[in-house]
Amino acid sequence: MLGFPAFTGHDEPGRQGHSDAATRASVASALHAAADIEADEITVSISGSYIILEGFVRRRGDVERAIEIAEGVVGRGYVRARLLRR
């Protein structure tokens, strides 16, 4: 883990009760802190209980890595990716 603890112990699945802004900021920070992925062209948004990752990545495997990082923050199964590789 990158030093961004998963949100646990709250009632709402996925975001576990945190505000949209706090959740987006936590996911974006985790993506930018990861040394193994270029996150400059990734946008984080929220739709219902899901984190949506949109934009572009540069290398093979970056889509899966971005999802893994985001799930490390909000939990497995609450991330949807609309990322394209350039």
C-alpha positions in Angstrom: 0.0 0.0 0.0 1.1 3.5 -0.7 0.4 5.0 2.7 -3.3 5.8 1.8 -5.4 3.7 4.2 -8.6 2.2 2.8 -11.8 3.8 4.1 -13.2 1.2 6.5 -15.8 1.0 9.3 -18.4 3.1 7.7 -21.9 2.4 6.5 -21.9 3.3 2.8 -20.2 0.7 0.5 -17.4 1.9 -1.7 -16.8 5.3 -0.3 -17.7 4.3 3.2 -19.4 7.6 4.1 -16.7 10.0 3.1 -17.5 13.1 1.1 -17.2 13.0 -2.7 -14.4 15.5 -2.6 -12.4 13.6 0.0 -12.8 10.4 -1.8 -11.8 11.9 -5.2 -8.8 13.6 -3.6 -7.7 10.4 -1.9 -7.9 8.3 -5.1 -6.2 11.1 -7.2 -3.4 11.4 -4.6 -2.8 7.7 -4.5 -2.6 7.6 -8.3 -0.1 10.5 -8.5 2.0 9.1 -5.6 2.5 5.7 -7.4 5.9 5.7 -9.0 5.0 3.0 -11.5 2.1 4.8 -13.3 1.8 8.1 -15.2 -1.4 9.6 -13.8 -1.3 13.1 -15.3 -4.1 12.3 -17.8 -6.4 10.4 -15.5 -9.5 12.1 -14.1 -11.3 10.8 -11.0 -15.0 11.2 -10.7 -17.8 9.6 -8.7 -21.1 8.1 -9.9 -23.2 6.7 -7.1 -21.1 4.4 -5.1 -18.4 4.0 -7.8 -15.2 5.8 -8.5 -14.8 6.4 -12.3 -11.3 6.7 -13.8 -11.3 8.4 -17.2 -8.5 9.5 -19.5 -5.4 8.0 -21.0 -2.5 5.9 -19.9 0.7 5.2 -21.7 1.8 1.6 -21.1 0.3 -1.8 -21.2 -0.9 -2.8 -17.8 -1.5 0.8 -16.6 -5.3 0.4 -16.7 -5.1 -2.6 -14.4 -2.6 -0.8 -12.1 -4.8 2.3 -11.9 -7.8 0.2 -10.9 -5.7 -1.6 -8.3 -4.5 1.6 -6.8 -8.0 3.1 -6.6 -9.4 -0.1 -5.1 -6.7 0.1 -2.5 -8.4 3.4 -1.4 -12.1 2.6 -1.8 -12.3 -1.2 -1.8 -12.5 -3.9 -4.3 -15.4 -3.7 -6.8 -16.1 0.0 -6.5 -13.9 1.2 -9.3 -14.9 1.5 -13.0 -12.3 2.5 -15.6 -12.8 4.3 -18.9 -9.1 4.5 -19.6 -7.6 4.2 -23.0 -3.9 3.5 -23.9 -2.1 5.9 -26.1 
